[in-house]
Amino acid sequence: MSETNEDKTSGDFREMGSRLAQEVISFLKKKMDKASRVGNLKDMKLSFVGHSIGNLIIRAALAGIYTQF
């Protein structure tokens, strides 16, 4: 469950999306590091569930992640 925008919801959607994108990237890196140490690196799936404005933030985050790779 994301916490990065919890107290910062009155800003620009791109900024909130960027913060969420960084949180997602950090989360995935931690999971991949742990999985590689244990030797259990499989396909990972990530789901997003949002409501109302949260969906716009998710879309902004995914657009930001996409441009980083």
N, C-alpha and C positions, 0 to 999 in steps of 0.2 A: 504494500500500500504506500503510495507516494506521500511524502511529507514536505517536499521542497517548496511548494507554493501555498502551504497551509495558511500562513499569515500574510501572504503577498498576493491577494487575488484582485487588487484594484489596478494592476499595471497593464502594460501592453501585452497582447497575446503572444507576440513573438518572443518577448522576454520570458514569459511564463513557460512557453514551449521550449525555449532554450534551457531553462533550469530543469525542466522535466527530462529533456533529452540527456543532459549531463548526468542526472540521477539514474536514468535507465542504463546508460553506458557504464557507469560505475558499478551498478548492480550486476550487469552481465559479466564484466571483467572479474568481479569477485567470484561469481559462480563458475566461470571458466577456469580460474586459477585453482579453486578448490577441486573441481572435477579432474583437472589434469594432475594434481598431486595424488589423488586417490586412484587415478587410472580409470575413471568412469566417465570419460568424455563422450557423450552421445549427443544426438540432436536435442537442442533446447527449444522449447516453445514459450512464447511470451504472449499473453493476452492483455488487452486493455479494455477496461469497462469504465465508461464515463457517463455523466448525465449533464445535459444542457451545455453550459459553457465549458464544462470539463472536456466534452468532445472536441471543442475547438482548440483547447490547449493540447490535447492528444494529437490532433492533426498537425498543429504547429510543431510539436516535438518530433513527430515522425518525419516531417519535411526537413527539419534541422538535422536529424540523424542521417537521413538519406544524402544530404549534401556533404556530410563529413566523410562518406565512404566512396 
